[in-house]
Amino acid sequence: MILSGAVFSTLLWSNLTNGYVWVVLLVTVGFGAIGFYDDYLKVKRMSHKGFGGRQRRPSKP
């Protein structure tokens, strides 16, 4: 609910011609989607394990 409120208010009151607004909005929604999927995996598996550590963090170069 918090994420939908932030997205809605951003779309309603921000300057949508600014590219930075879209970048921040897409990153925020992306992180929200990852968090939702992590919670979904926890509920589906009925355990406290969601994503593994290697799946969450980018690999080191």
PDB file of N, CA, C and O in Angstrom:
ATOM      1  N   MET A   1       0.824  -1.188   0.000  1.00  0.00           N
ATOM      2  CA  MET A   1       0.000   0.000   0.000  1.00  0.00           C
ATOM      3  C   MET A   1       0.869   1.253   0.000  1.00  0.00           C
ATOM      4  O   MET A   1       0.536   2.243  -0.651  1.00  0.00           O
ATOM      5  N   ILE A   2       1.965   1.211   0.718  1.00  0.00           N
ATOM      6  CA  ILE A   2       2.845   2.377   0.763  1.00  0.00           C
ATOM      7  C   ILE A   2       3.457   2.633  -0.610  1.00  0.00           C
ATOM      8  O   ILE A   2       3.543   3.779  -1.051  1.00  0.00           O
ATOM      9  N   LEU A   3       3.874   1.583  -1.271  1.00  0.00           N
ATOM     10  CA  LEU A   3       4.473   1.733  -2.600  1.00  0.00           C
ATOM     11  C   LEU A   3       3.462   2.277  -3.605  1.00  0.00           C
ATOM     12  O   LEU A   3       3.795   3.136  -4.421  1.00  0.00           O
ATOM     13  N   SER A   4       2.238   1.784  -3.548  1.00  0.00           N
ATOM     14  CA  SER A   4       1.227   2.292  -4.484  1.00  0.00           C
ATOM     15  C   SER A   4       0.910   3.761  -4.204  1.00  0.00           C
ATOM     16  O   SER A   4       0.663   4.525  -5.138  1.00  0.00           O
ATOM     17  N   GLY A   5       0.914   4.165  -2.941  1.00  0.00           N
ATOM     18  CA  GLY A   5       0.701   5.570  -2.605  1.00  0.00           C
ATOM     19  C   GLY A   5       1.831   6.455  -3.102  1.00  0.00           C
ATOM     20  O   GLY A   5       1.596   7.561  -3.589  1.00  0.00           O
ATOM     21  N   ALA A   6       3.064   5.963  -2.979  1.00  0.00           N
ATOM     22  CA  ALA A   6       4.210   6.734  -3.457  1.00  0.00           C
ATOM     23  C   ALA A   6       4.189   6.860  -4.977  1.00  0.00           C
ATOM     24  O   ALA A   6       4.468   7.930  -5.517  1.00  0.00           O
ATOM     25  N   VAL A   7       3.859   5.778  -5.660  1.00  0.00           N
ATOM     26  CA  VAL A   7       3.805   5.815  -7.130  1.00  0.00           C
ATOM     27  C   VAL A   7       2.674   6.729  -7.596  1.00  0.00           C
ATOM     28  O   VAL A   7       2.860   7.532  -8.510  1.00  0.00           O
ATOM     29  N   PHE A   8       1.518   6.609  -6.976  1.00  0.00           N
ATOM     30  CA  PHE A   8       0.374   7.429  -7.366  1.00  0.00           C
ATOM     31  C   PHE A   8       0.658   8.910  -7.154  1.00  0.00           C
ATOM     32  O   PHE A   8       0.378   9.723  -8.035  1.00  0.00           O
ATOM     33  N   SER A   9       1.211   9.272  -5.995  1.00  0.00           N
ATOM     34  CA  SER A   9       1.487  10.684  -5.734  1.00  0.00           C
ATOM     35  C   SER A   9       2.593  11.212  -6.637  1.00  0.00           C
ATOM     36  O   SER A   9       2.563  12.379  -7.028  1.00  0.00           O
ATOM     37  N   THR A  10       3.565  10.375  -6.971  1.00  0.00           N
ATOM     38  CA  THR A  10       4.618  10.797  -7.884  1.00  0.00           C
ATOM     39  C   THR A  10       4.039  11.063  -9.269  1.00  0.00           C
ATOM     40  O   THR A  10       4.362  12.071  -9.898  1.00  0.00           O
ATOM     41  N   LEU A  11       3.198  10.173  -9.737  1.00  0.00           N
ATOM     42  CA  LEU A  11       2.579  10.371 -11.051  1.00  0.00           C
ATOM     43  C   LEU A  11       1.649  11.576 -11.066  1.00  0.00           C
ATOM     44  O   LEU A  11       1.478  12.219 -12.102  1.00  0.00           O
ATOM     45  N   LEU A  12       1.054  11.881  -9.931  1.00  0.00           N
ATOM     46  CA  LEU A  12       0.089  12.970  -9.865  1.00  0.00           C
ATOM     47  C   LEU A  12       0.760  14.334  -9.759  1.00  0.00           C
ATOM     48  O   LEU A  12       0.316  15.290 -10.395  1.00  0.00           O
ATOM     49  N   TRP A  13       1.828  14.438  -8.960  1.00  0.00           N
ATOM     50  CA  TRP A  13       2.362  15.753  -8.644  1.00  0.00           C
ATOM     51  C   TRP A  13       3.785  16.024  -9.124  1.00  0.00           C
ATOM     52  O   TRP A  13       4.295  17.116  -8.872  1.00  0.00           O
ATOM     53  N   SER A  14       4.433  15.117  -9.783  1.00  0.00           N
ATOM     54  CA  SER A  14       5.808  15.383 -10.201  1.00  0.00           C
ATOM     55  C   SER A  14       5.851  15.851 -11.653  1.00  0.00           C
ATOM     56  O   SER A  14       4.860  15.779 -12.381  1.00  0.00           O
ATOM     57  N   ASN A  15       7.011  16.326 -12.046  1.00  0.00           N
ATOM     58  CA  ASN A  15       7.238  16.763 -13.420  1.00  0.00           C
ATOM     59  C   ASN A  15       7.595  15.534 -14.248  1.00  0.00           C
ATOM     60  O   ASN A  15       8.738  15.079 -14.208  1.00  0.00           O
ATOM     61  N   LEU A  16       6.660  15.003 -14.979  1.00  0.00           N
ATOM     62  CA  LEU A  16       6.854  13.755 -15.716  1.00  0.00           C
ATOM     63  C   LEU A  16       7.716  13.911 -16.965  1.00  0.00           C
ATOM     64  O   LEU A  16       8.056  12.916 -17.606  1.00  0.00           O
ATOM     65  N   THR A  17       8.072  15.138 -17.317  1.00  0.00           N
ATOM     66  CA  THR A  17       8.973  15.336 -18.445  1.00  0.00           C
ATOM     67  C   THR A  17      10.434  15.182 -18.020  1.00  0.00           C
ATOM     68  O   THR A  17      11.323  15.108 -18.868  1.00  0.00           O
ATOM     69  N   ASN A  18      10.679  15.135 -16.724  1.00  0.00           N
ATOM     70  CA  ASN A  18      12.032  14.958 -16.203  1.00  0.00           C
ATOM     71  C   ASN A  18      12.383  13.471 -16.214  1.00  0.00           C
ATOM     72  O   ASN A  18      11.662  12.660 -15.633  1.00  0.00           O
ATOM     73  N   GLY A  19      13.459  13.119 -16.855  1.00  0.00           N
ATOM     74  CA  GLY A  19      13.870  11.721 -16.970  1.00  0.00           C
ATOM     75  C   GLY A  19      14.252  11.099 -15.642  1.00  0.00           C
ATOM     76  O   GLY A  19      14.055   9.901 -15.441  1.00  0.00           O
ATOM     77  N   TYR A  20      14.804  11.905 -14.722  1.00  0.00           N
ATOM     78  CA  TYR A  20      15.207  11.389 -13.416  1.00  0.00           C
ATOM     79  C   TYR A  20      14.013  10.884 -12.603  1.00  0.00           C
ATOM     80  O   TYR A  20      14.137   9.934 -11.830  1.00  0.00           O
ATOM     81  N   VAL A  21      12.875  11.517 -12.782  1.00  0.00           N
ATOM     82  CA  VAL A  21      11.665  11.073 -12.087  1.00  0.00           C
ATOM     83  C   VAL A  21      11.311   9.658 -12.520  1.00  0.00           C
ATOM     84  O   VAL A  21      10.967   8.820 -11.688  1.00  0.00           O
ATOM     85  N   TRP A  22      11.393   9.393 -13.809  1.00  0.00           N
ATOM     86  CA  TRP A  22      11.062   8.063 -14.320  1.00  0.00           C
ATOM     87  C   TRP A  22      12.069   7.018 -13.871  1.00  0.00           C
ATOM     88  O   TRP A  22      11.697   5.884 -13.565  1.00  0.00           O
ATOM     89  N   VAL A  23      13.345   7.395 -13.829  1.00  0.00           N
ATOM     90  CA  VAL A  23      14.367   6.446 -13.385  1.00  0.00           C
ATOM     91  C   VAL A  23      14.137   6.059 -11.928  1.00  0.00           C
ATOM     92  O   VAL A  23      14.150   4.877 -11.583  1.00  0.00           O
ATOM     93  N   VAL A  24      13.930   7.050 -11.085  1.00  0.00           N
ATOM     94  CA  VAL A  24      13.699   6.776  -9.664  1.00  0.00           C
ATOM     95  C   VAL A  24      12.410   5.993  -9.472  1.00  0.00           C
ATOM     96  O   VAL A  24      12.356   5.091  -8.635  1.00  0.00           O
ATOM     97  N   LEU A  25      11.388   6.317 -10.221  1.00  0.00           N
ATOM     98  CA  LEU A  25      10.118   5.606 -10.111  1.00  0.00           C
ATOM     99  C   LEU A  25      10.262   4.148 -10.527  1.00  0.00           C
ATOM    100  O   LEU A  25       9.729   3.262  -9.859  1.00  0.00           O
ATOM    101  N   LEU A  26      10.968   3.889 -11.613  1.00  0.00           N
ATOM    102  CA  LEU A  26      11.159   2.511 -12.071  1.00  0.00           C
ATOM    103  C   LEU A  26      12.038   1.712 -11.116  1.00  0.00           C
ATOM    104  O   LEU A  26      11.780   0.530 -10.886  1.00  0.00           O
ATOM    105  N   VAL A  27      13.061   2.331 -10.564  1.00  0.00           N
ATOM    106  CA  VAL A  27      13.912   1.635  -9.585  1.00  0.00           C
ATOM    107  C   VAL A  27      13.114   1.314  -8.327  1.00  0.00           C
ATOM    108  O   VAL A  27      13.235   0.222  -7.773  1.00  0.00           O
ATOM    109  N   THR A  28      12.305   2.257  -7.881  1.00  0.00           N
ATOM    110  CA  THR A  28      11.485   2.034  -6.693  1.00  0.00           C
ATOM    111  C   THR A  28      10.493   0.897  -6.912  1.00  0.00           C
ATOM    112  O   THR A  28      10.339   0.032  -6.050  1.00  0.00           O
ATOM    113  N   VAL A  29       9.828   0.897  -8.049  1.00  0.00           N
ATOM    114  CA  VAL A  29       8.885  -0.179  -8.370  1.00  0.00           C
ATOM    115  C   VAL A  29       9.623  -1.505  -8.526  1.00  0.00           C
ATOM    116  O   VAL A  29       9.110  -2.549  -8.123  1.00  0.00           O
ATOM    117  N   GLY A  30      10.812  -1.475  -9.101  1.00  0.00           N
ATOM    118  CA  GLY A  30      11.605  -2.692  -9.254  1.00  0.00           C
ATOM    119  C   GLY A  30      11.979  -3.306  -7.914  1.00  0.00           C
ATOM    120  O   GLY A  30      11.835  -4.513  -7.721  1.00  0.00           O
ATOM    121  N   PHE A  31      12.460  -2.479  -6.986  1.00  0.00           N
ATOM    122  CA  PHE A  31      12.786  -2.982  -5.655  1.00  0.00           C
ATOM    123  C   PHE A  31      11.535  -3.467  -4.923  1.00  0.00           C
ATOM    124  O   PHE A  31      11.588  -4.443  -4.174  1.00  0.00           O
ATOM    125  N   GLY A  32      10.425  -2.791  -5.141  1.00  0.00           N
ATOM    126  CA  GLY A  32       9.172  -3.245  -4.545  1.00  0.00           C
ATOM    127  C   GLY A  32       8.744  -4.596  -5.089  1.00  0.00           C
ATOM    128  O   GLY A  32       8.235  -5.434  -4.345  1.00  0.00           O
ATOM    129  N   ALA A  33       8.946  -4.814  -6.386  1.00  0.00           N
ATOM    130  CA  ALA A  33       8.606  -6.102  -7.001  1.00  0.00           C
ATOM    131  C   ALA A  33       9.501  -7.213  -6.464  1.00  0.00           C
ATOM    132  O   ALA A  33       9.035  -8.327  -6.226  1.00  0.00           O
ATOM    133  N   ILE A  34      10.787  -6.915  -6.273  1.00  0.00           N
ATOM    134  CA  ILE A  34      11.695  -7.915  -5.696  1.00  0.00           C
ATOM    135  C   ILE A  34      11.275  -8.256  -4.273  1.00  0.00           C
ATOM    136  O   ILE A  34      11.270  -9.426  -3.889  1.00  0.00           O
ATOM    137  N   GLY A  35      10.928  -7.254  -3.498  1.00  0.00           N
ATOM    138  CA  GLY A  35      10.462  -7.498  -2.133  1.00  0.00           C
ATOM    139  C   GLY A  35       9.172  -8.293  -2.097  1.00  0.00           C
ATOM    140  O   GLY A  35       9.008  -9.174  -1.253  1.00  0.00           O
ATOM    141  N   PHE A  36       8.259  -7.993  -3.001  1.00  0.00           N
ATOM    142  CA  PHE A  36       7.005  -8.741  -3.058  1.00  0.00           C
ATOM    143  C   PHE A  36       7.256 -10.197  -3.419  1.00  0.00           C
ATOM    144  O   PHE A  36       6.660 -11.097  -2.829  1.00  0.00           O
ATOM    145  N   TYR A  37       8.139 -10.432  -4.389  1.00  0.00           N
ATOM    146  CA  TYR A  37       8.443 -11.804  -4.800  1.00  0.00           C
ATOM    147  C   TYR A  37       9.137 -12.569  -3.680  1.00  0.00           C
ATOM    148  O   TYR A  37       8.888 -13.761  -3.498  1.00  0.00           O
ATOM    149  N   ASP A  38       9.998 -11.901  -2.934  1.00  0.00           N
ATOM    150  CA  ASP A  38      10.661 -12.523  -1.796  1.00  0.00           C
ATOM    151  C   ASP A  38       9.634 -12.940  -0.739  1.00  0.00           C
ATOM    152  O   ASP A  38       9.703 -14.046  -0.203  1.00  0.00           O
ATOM    153  N   ASP A  39       8.696 -12.062  -0.448  1.00  0.00           N
ATOM    154  CA  ASP A  39       7.634 -12.408   0.512  1.00  0.00           C
ATOM    155  C   ASP A  39       6.754 -13.531  -0.021  1.00  0.00           C
ATOM    156  O   ASP A  39       6.329 -14.403   0.737  1.00  0.00           O
ATOM    157  N   TYR A  40       6.482 -13.512  -1.315  1.00  0.00           N
ATOM    158  CA  TYR A  40       5.673 -14.564  -1.927  1.00  0.00           C
ATOM    159  C   TYR A  40       6.350 -15.927  -1.778  1.00  0.00           C
ATOM    160  O   TYR A  40       5.695 -16.921  -1.463  1.00  0.00           O
ATOM    161  N   LEU A  41       7.663 -15.967  -2.007  1.00  0.00           N
ATOM    162  CA  LEU A  41       8.385 -17.230  -1.849  1.00  0.00           C
ATOM    163  C   LEU A  41       8.339 -17.725  -0.405  1.00  0.00           C
ATOM    164  O   LEU A  41       8.236 -18.928  -0.166  1.00  0.00           O
ATOM    165  N   LYS A  42       8.413 -16.814   0.548  1.00  0.00           N
ATOM    166  CA  LYS A  42       8.346 -17.199   1.952  1.00  0.00           C
ATOM    167  C   LYS A  42       6.994 -17.813   2.288  1.00  0.00           C
ATOM    168  O   LYS A  42       6.928 -18.803   3.016  1.00  0.00           O
ATOM    169  N   VAL A  43       5.918 -17.238   1.766  1.00  0.00           N
ATOM    170  CA  VAL A  43       4.578 -17.758   2.040  1.00  0.00           C
ATOM    171  C   VAL A  43       4.363 -19.080   1.307  1.00  0.00           C
ATOM    172  O   VAL A  43       3.793 -20.014   1.871  1.00  0.00           O
ATOM    173  N   LYS A  44       4.805 -19.166   0.080  1.00  0.00           N
ATOM    174  CA  LYS A  44       4.604 -20.372  -0.723  1.00  0.00           C
ATOM    175  C   LYS A  44       5.348 -21.565  -0.136  1.00  0.00           C
ATOM    176  O   LYS A  44       4.810 -22.671  -0.082  1.00  0.00           O
ATOM    177  N   ARG A  45       6.582 -21.344   0.302  1.00  0.00           N
ATOM    178  CA  ARG A  45       7.384 -22.430   0.859  1.00  0.00           C
ATOM    179  C   ARG A  45       7.097 -22.698   2.329  1.00  0.00           C
ATOM    180  O   ARG A  45       7.550 -23.701   2.880  1.00  0.00           O
ATOM    181  N   MET A  46       6.342 -21.802   2.967  1.00  0.00           N
ATOM    182  CA  MET A  46       6.035 -21.887   4.391  1.00  0.00           C
ATOM    183  C   MET A  46       7.310 -21.969   5.228  1.00  0.00           C
ATOM    184  O   MET A  46       7.401 -22.771   6.157  1.00  0.00           O
ATOM    185  N   SER A  47       8.275 -21.149   4.900  1.00  0.00           N
ATOM    186  CA  SER A  47       9.513 -21.076   5.669  1.00  0.00           C
ATOM    187  C   SER A  47       9.977 -19.624   5.706  1.00  0.00           C
ATOM    188  O   SER A  47       9.403 -18.761   5.043  1.00  0.00           O
ATOM    189  N   HIS A  48      11.007 -19.371   6.477  1.00  0.00           N
ATOM    190  CA  HIS A  48      11.527 -18.015   6.577  1.00  0.00           C
ATOM    191  C   HIS A  48      12.537 -17.707   5.483  1.00  0.00           C
ATOM    192  O   HIS A  48      13.079 -16.602   5.438  1.00  0.00           O
ATOM    193  N   LYS A  49      12.796 -18.654   4.612  1.00  0.00           N
ATOM    194  CA  LYS A  49      13.767 -18.437   3.539  1.00  0.00           C
ATOM    195  C   LYS A  49      13.057 -17.934   2.282  1.00  0.00           C
ATOM    196  O   LYS A  49      12.125 -18.560   1.779  1.00  0.00           O
ATOM    197  N   GLY A  50      13.521 -16.800   1.798  1.00  0.00           N
ATOM    198  CA  GLY A  50      13.015 -16.263   0.542  1.00  0.00           C
ATOM    199  C   GLY A  50      14.081 -16.422  -0.515  1.00  0.00           C
ATOM    200  O   GLY A  50      14.482 -17.542  -0.832  1.00  0.00           O
ATOM    201  N   PHE A  51      14.542 -15.321  -1.062  1.00  0.00           N
ATOM    202  CA  PHE A  51      15.672 -15.340  -1.977  1.00  0.00           C
ATOM    203  C   PHE A  51      16.925 -15.758  -1.220  1.00  0.00           C
ATOM    204  O   PHE A  51      17.079 -15.470  -0.033  1.00  0.00           O
ATOM    205  N   GLY A  52      17.800 -16.429  -1.919  1.00  0.00           N
ATOM    206  CA  GLY A  52      19.104 -16.703  -1.345  1.00  0.00           C
ATOM    207  C   GLY A  52      19.985 -15.469  -1.434  1.00  0.00           C
ATOM    208  O   GLY A  52      19.683 -14.545  -2.190  1.00  0.00           O
ATOM    209  N   GLY A  53      21.057 -15.443  -0.681  1.00  0.00           N
ATOM    210  CA  GLY A  53      21.938 -14.287  -0.667  1.00  0.00           C
ATOM    211  C   GLY A  53      22.564 -14.007  -2.011  1.00  0.00           C
ATOM    212  O   GLY A  53      22.735 -12.844  -2.377  1.00  0.00           O
ATOM    213  N   ARG A  54      22.911 -15.035  -2.756  1.00  0.00           N
ATOM    214  CA  ARG A  54      23.530 -14.823  -4.069  1.00  0.00           C
ATOM    215  C   ARG A  54      22.532 -14.276  -5.077  1.00  0.00           C
ATOM    216  O   ARG A  54      22.934 -13.592  -6.018  1.00  0.00           O
ATOM    217  N   GLN A  55      21.267 -14.549  -4.913  1.00  0.00           N
ATOM    218  CA  GLN A  55      20.264 -14.046  -5.854  1.00  0.00           C
ATOM    219  C   GLN A  55      19.979 -12.572  -5.600  1.00  0.00           C
ATOM    220  O   GLN A  55      19.650 -11.841  -6.534  1.00  0.00           O
ATOM    221  N   ARG A  56      20.099 -12.124  -4.365  1.00  0.00           N
ATOM    222  CA  ARG A  56      19.808 -10.737  -4.037  1.00  0.00           C
ATOM    223  C   ARG A  56      20.930  -9.787  -4.438  1.00  0.00           C
ATOM    224  O   ARG A  56      20.682  -8.708  -4.976  1.00  0.00           O
ATOM    225  N   ARG A  57      22.149 -10.197  -4.174  1.00  0.00           N
ATOM    226  CA  ARG A  57      23.291  -9.318  -4.403  1.00  0.00           C
ATOM    227  C   ARG A  57      23.896  -9.566  -5.778  1.00  0.00           C
ATOM    228  O   ARG A  57      23.965 -10.706  -6.239  1.00  0.00           O
ATOM    229  N   PRO A  58      24.335  -8.489  -6.429  1.00  0.00           N
ATOM    230  CA  PRO A  58      25.017  -8.689  -7.718  1.00  0.00           C
ATOM    231  C   PRO A  58      26.363  -9.376  -7.505  1.00  0.00           C
ATOM    232  O   PRO A  58      26.980  -9.240  -6.448  1.00  0.00           O
ATOM    233  N   SER A  59      26.796 -10.093  -8.489  1.00  0.00           N
ATOM    234  CA  SER A  59      28.070 -10.798  -8.375  1.00  0.00           C
ATOM    235  C   SER A  59      29.222  -9.800  -8.433  1.00  0.00           C
ATOM    236  O   SER A  59      29.114  -8.741  -9.052  1.00  0.00           O
ATOM    237  N   LYS A  60      30.319 -10.155  -7.783  1.00  0.00           N
ATOM    238  CA  LYS A  60      31.498  -9.282  -7.775  1.00  0.00           C
ATOM    239  C   LYS A  60      32.257  -9.459  -9.081  1.00  0.00           C
ATOM    240  O   LYS A  60      32.339 -10.568  -9.608  1.00  0.00           O
ATOM    241  N   PRO A  61      32.816  -8.366  -9.608  1.00  0.00           N
ATOM    242  CA  PRO A  61      33.536  -8.458 -10.886  1.00  0.00           C
ATOM    243  C   PRO A  61      34.850  -9.211 -10.773  1.00  0.00           C
ATOM    244  O   PRO A  61      35.560  -9.365 -11.767  1.00  0.00           O
TER     245      PRO A  61
END
